Amino acid sequence: MTMLWPQPISSREDLVHRWEVLLLKAPRLRPWLGQMLGQKRLFLSEAGEADIDSILWDDLARWLRDFEALPPIAVAAIATTLQEERAVLSEPPSREPQGEAVSPEREVAELQTLLCDPAFALAFHCVEARVRPQLAPMIPEAAWFGLLHASVRQEPALTAQTAVSLVVRMLGRDWARVPAPPRQAALRLFHAGPADLRGDLHRICAALPAGWNLSPESLPDFVAAAARARLGLAEASALCARFVAAVKSRPGGLALLTVEGIAPASPAELAELARNTRRHAGMAGFRRLLELL
């Protein structure tokens, strides 16, 4: 799939129209856009900037070009990811997202489409390199990814963590089909520490999703595995940020990812990416990513 930059913006009226079209396709971008404009206006006002409106128009044009350069599935998924503000241990079940009626074939096609963009191919590599090795086989892999995604607090910015979180969301989509009460019980256990494993452990196990088959004796192993998975996710986000800092130019989704004060990826990390790219030689996003490094 070839990614093409959109046509130049001819006027502010053209800019407004194209944003309206984009927001119709991805309405969940609207809160993010409002937050970004509000924060930028406040920052410019406190800095004593004279021409605030002109700067904000320029930002709107830049963001629009960046989003229009992405596959539609990426825009919709980013919008959903940015909107999700999760209170991990206190979120009421009624607020949790409902399962999506999406076929496995469509899920694979959407993930492949997403990975045509180098930013998300990079995030996928970071998940493969730092998260997947930490996932214990005691529960389904999709459940691990679902728990990790549900645990990430989203910020009103597009960062390397956003890209990694989006890939994790796609890999854990099956998790959204689990009924809300077992998901809530699983999240509480996912963030438990060894000292929290007290009381009626049989009741805790019974509240977990069907098919997990965790026993009271295996709960300490699960808690330890959950800690390793959370650490792996943090390491994946940090690795992604280092790669973004290393790229020579930022087309497509890479243009959206903000990194500040991050050291670029090391030669060893670049070599690791090259090895993983050979395993996914059919994915255009990996080829384009290597060309940018």
Secondary structure, 3 states (H helix, E strand, C coil): CCCCCCCCCCCHHHHHHHHHHHHHHCCCHHHHHHHHHHHHHHHHHHCCCCCHHHHHHHHHHHHHHHHHCCCHHHHHHHHHHHHCCCCCCCCCHHHCCCCCCCCHHHHHHHHHHHCCCHHHHHHHHHHHHHHHHHCCCCCCHHHHHHHHHHCCCCCCCCEHHHHHHHHHHHHCHHHHHCCHHHHHHHHHHHCCCHHHCCCCHHHHHHHCCCCCCCCHHHHHHHHHHHHHHHHHHHHHHHHHHHHHHHCCCCCHHHHHCECCCCCCCCHHHHHHHHHHHHHCCCCHHHHHHHHHC
